[in-house]
């Protein structure tokens, strides 16, 4: 039985995951650099302290949050990249398992787990869920040696 549909969906989702890894990595690197720029940070702090809508305590809390923000942004960003890499690895394992109809049940499980790591409701995860359903549902056609076996089964 040909598993071309599952393989194509897996490869498309792997390409989307690679694009997401590259995009998030660039965003984290450039975003961390922009947030850590002292001139930008001091301008933002000065604007907050001069804003009449904030009281003294509120402005100080926001300024303190601005000090913690670069570390949080970097940590969560790189954590998301790691989760996407795990998704990509599981996706590749699923693609290898489904080629030549070796282990479609294992491939389906890998596609579901990779879909969860790729984001529960993203285009990549939806493609992986479809590939997993196809792995679980599609069965190889029954081969009969002669007509008697066919009529006995009907």
VOPAGU-2260 file (C-alpha; in pm, 1 decimal, decimal comma):
REM VOPAGU-2260
SITE   aa  ch    i         X         Y         Z
SITE  UNK   A    0       0,0       0,0       0,0
SITE  UNK   A    1     128,5     340,4     -92,9
SITE  UNK   A    2     156,5     594,5     189,2
SITE  UNK   A    3     233,4     889,6     -35,3
SITE  UNK   A    4     -30,2    1114,4     122,9
SITE  UNK   A    5     109,1    1070,0     472,5
SITE  UNK   A    6     464,5    1127,4     351,4
SITE  UNK   A    7     369,2    1444,4     161,2
SITE  UNK   A    8     180,5    1587,6     459,1
SITE  UNK   A    9     472,8    1502,7     687,1
SITE  UNK   A   10     727,3    1667,4     455,9
SITE  UNK   A   11     514,4    1981,0     413,7
SITE  UNK   A   12     474,9    2013,4     789,9
SITE  UNK   A   13     850,0    1954,7     836,6
SITE  UNK   A   14     921,7    2241,0     595,9
SITE  UNK   A   15     678,1    2465,8     785,1
SITE  UNK   A   16     846,2    2369,4    1113,2
SITE  UNK   A   17    1191,0    2453,3     974,5
SITE  UNK   A   18    1061,2    2791,3     858,7
SITE  UNK   A   19     912,7    2851,0    1205,1
SITE  UNK   A   20    1239,7    2755,0    1375,9
SITE  UNK   A   21    1434,5    2998,9    1159,1
SITE  UNK   A   22    1177,0    3276,0    1207,3
SITE  UNK   A   23    1152,8    3238,7    1584,1
SITE  UNK   A   24    1532,0    3222,0    1615,0
SITE  UNK   A   25    1572,3    3545,6    1420,0
SITE  UNK   A   26    1296,5    3707,8    1625,1
SITE  UNK   A   27    1456,0    3605,1    1954,6
SITE  UNK   A   28    1802,9    3722,3    1855,4
SITE  UNK   A   29    1689,1    4055,8    1714,3
SITE  UNK   A   30    1427,2    4110,4    1984,0
SITE  UNK   A   31    1671,1    4043,5    2266,1
SITE  UNK   A   32    1921,9    4283,8    2113,7
SITE  UNK   A   33    1658,6    4555,0    2073,3
SITE  UNK   A   34    1525,4    4513,9    2425,8
SITE  UNK   A   35    1873,7    4522,2    2579,1
SITE  UNK   A   36    1966,8    4846,1    2401,3
SITE  UNK   A   37    2017,5    5091,8    2687,6
SITE  UNK   A   38    1914,6    5405,1    2495,6
SITE  UNK   A   39    1579,4    5251,3    2397,1
SITE  UNK   A   40    1530,6    5117,4    2748,6
SITE  UNK   A   41    1603,0    5454,5    2912,9
SITE  UNK   A   42    1368,1    5633,4    2669,4
SITE  UNK   A   43    1085,8    5392,9    2754,1
SITE  UNK   A   44    1151,8    5426,8    3127,9
SITE  UNK   A   45    1152,7    5808,0    3102,9
SITE  UNK   A   46     823,0    5804,7    2912,3
SITE  UNK   A   47     663,4    5579,8    3175,4
SITE  UNK   A   48     788,7    5790,3    3465,1
SITE  UNK   A   49     659,3    6110,8    3299,6
SITE  UNK   A   50     319,7    5963,1    3208,5
SITE  UNK   A   51      45,3    6123,2    3425,3
SITE  UNK   A   52    -170,9    5808,0    3404,0
SITE  UNK   A   53      76,2    5612,7    3618,7
SITE  UNK   A   54     122,7    5670,4    3988,2
SITE  UNK   A   55     473,2    5651,8    4134,4
SITE  UNK   A   56     438,9    5290,4    4246,6
SITE  UNK   A   57     286,7    5172,8    3919,1
SITE  UNK   A   58     560,4    5341,1    3717,6
SITE  UNK   A   59     829,1    5181,0    3933,1
SITE  UNK   A   60     669,4    4836,5    3887,9
SITE  UNK   A   61     665,6    4881,6    3509,9
SITE  UNK   A   62    1028,5    4997,1    3512,1
SITE  UNK   A   63    1126,2    4691,2    3718,1
SITE  UNK   A   64     939,5    4470,3    3473,1
SITE  UNK   A   65    1136,6    4628,6    3188,4
SITE  UNK   A   66    1455,6    4514,5    3365,0
SITE  UNK   A   67    1332,7    4151,9    3373,6
SITE  UNK   A   68    1176,9    4152,7    3025,4
SITE  UNK   A   69    1491,1    4075,2    2816,8
SITE  UNK   A   70    1566,9    3761,9    3017,5
SITE  UNK   A   71    1208,0    3641,4    2998,1
SITE  UNK   A   72    1187,7    3711,3    2625,0
SITE  UNK   A   73    1509,4    3524,0    2557,6
SITE  UNK   A   74    1421,0    3228,4    2782,3
SITE  UNK   A   75    1071,8    3176,4    2644,2
SITE  UNK   A   76    1187,9    3233,9    2287,6
SITE  UNK   A   77    1466,3    2976,4    2301,6
SITE  UNK   A   78    1235,6    2738,6    2485,3
SITE  UNK   A   79     988,7    2767,1    2198,6
SITE  UNK   A   80    1269,5    2698,3    1949,4
SITE  UNK   A   81    1363,3    2383,3    2143,5
SITE  UNK   A   82    1001,4    2264,2    2139,2
SITE  UNK   A   83     987,5    2320,6    1762,4
SITE  UNK   A   84    1309,9    2122,9    1714,3
SITE  UNK   A   85    1160,8    1834,3    1915,1
SITE  UNK   A   86     853,8    1853,3    1691,9
SITE  UNK   A   87    1072,8    1841,3    1382,3
SITE  UNK   A   88    1262,6    1535,9    1508,8
SITE  UNK   A   89     938,9    1351,4    1589,4
SITE  UNK   A   90     800,5    1447,7    1248,9
SITE  UNK   A   91    1107,6    1305,6    1075,1
SITE  UNK   A   92    1080,9     984,3    1279,3
SITE  UNK   A   93     717,1     958,6    1168,3
SITE  UNK   A   94     807,7    1012,0     803,5
SITE  UNK   A   95    1076,7     742,9     820,7
SITE  UNK   A   96     838,9     503,1     998,8
SITE  UNK   A   97     565,0     544,6     738,3
SITE  UNK   A   98     788,5     506,3     430,2
SITE  UNK   A   99     737,6     172,8     255,9
SITE  UNK   A  100     447,3     110,0     497,2
SITE  UNK   A  101     687,6     -12,3     767,8
SITE  UNK   A  102     519,3      99,9    1090,4
SITE  UNK   A  103     213,7     315,2    1023,8
SITE  UNK   A  104      88,7     300,6    1385,0
SITE  UNK   A  105     421,5     429,9    1518,1
SITE  UNK   A  106     422,5     698,9    1250,7
SITE  UNK   A  107      70,8     804,4    1347,6
SITE  UNK   A  108     171,3     835,6    1712,3
SITE  UNK   A  109     480,8    1036,4    1619,3
SITE  UNK   A  110     273,9    1267,2    1398,7
SITE  UNK   A  111      27,0    1333,7    1681,3
SITE  UNK   A  112     300,8    1407,4    1936,0
SITE  UNK   A  113     485,8    1625,6    1683,0
SITE  UNK   A  114     158,6    1810,5    1617,4
SITE  UNK   A  115     117,8    1881,4    1986,5
SITE  UNK   A  116     471,3    2017,3    2008,3
SITE  UNK   A  117     424,6    2226,3    1691,2
SITE  UNK   A  118     133,5    2413,1    1844,4
SITE  UNK   A  119    -203,4    2261,6    1919,7
SITE  UNK   A  120    -393,5    2459,1    1656,3
SITE  UNK   A  121    -144,7    2564,1    1390,1
SITE  UNK   A  122    -130,9    2479,1    1021,0
SITE  UNK   A  123     163,0    2247,7    1082,2
SITE  UNK   A  124     -13,7    2058,0    1357,9
SITE  UNK   A  125    -333,5    2024,4    1155,3
SITE  UNK   A  126    -137,1    1869,2     869,0
SITE  UNK   A  127      28,7    1631,9    1114,0
SITE  UNK   A  128    -307,6    1535,3    1266,3
SITE  UNK   A  129    -445,0    1456,8     920,4
SITE  UNK   A  130    -138,5    1243,8     842,6
SITE  UNK   A  131    -180,6    1061,6    1174,6
SITE  UNK   A  132    -546,9     988,1    1107,9
SITE  UNK   A  133    -455,1     855,6     764,9
SITE  UNK   A  134    -189,2     632,2     925,2
SITE  UNK   A  135    -440,7     486,3    1170,8
SITE  UNK   A  136    -740,2     450,4     937,4
SITE  UNK   A  137    -599,8     331,2     606,5
SITE  UNK   A  138    -557,9     -45,3     589,2
SITE  UNK   A  139    -387,0    -255,4     326,4
SITE  UNK   A  140    -634,9    -430,6      96,9
SITE  UNK   A  141    -687,0    -800,1     169,5
SITE  UNK   A  142    -518,5   -1022,4     -86,9
SITE  UNK   A  143    -692,9   -1347,5    -179,7
SITE  UNK   A  144    -512,2   -1637,3    -344,1
SITE  UNK   A  145    -814,6   -1773,7    -522,4
SITE  UNK   A  146   -1183,4   -1706,5    -568,5
SITE  UNK   A  147   -1294,0   -1960,4    -307,0
SITE  UNK   A  148   -1128,4   -1765,5     -25,7
SITE  UNK   A  149   -1292,4   -1446,9    -151,6
SITE  UNK   A  150   -1640,7   -1597,8    -154,8
SITE  UNK   A  151   -1589,5   -1756,2     187,7
SITE  UNK   A  152   -1503,2   -1417,9     334,4
SITE  UNK   A  153   -1811,4   -1247,7     185,5
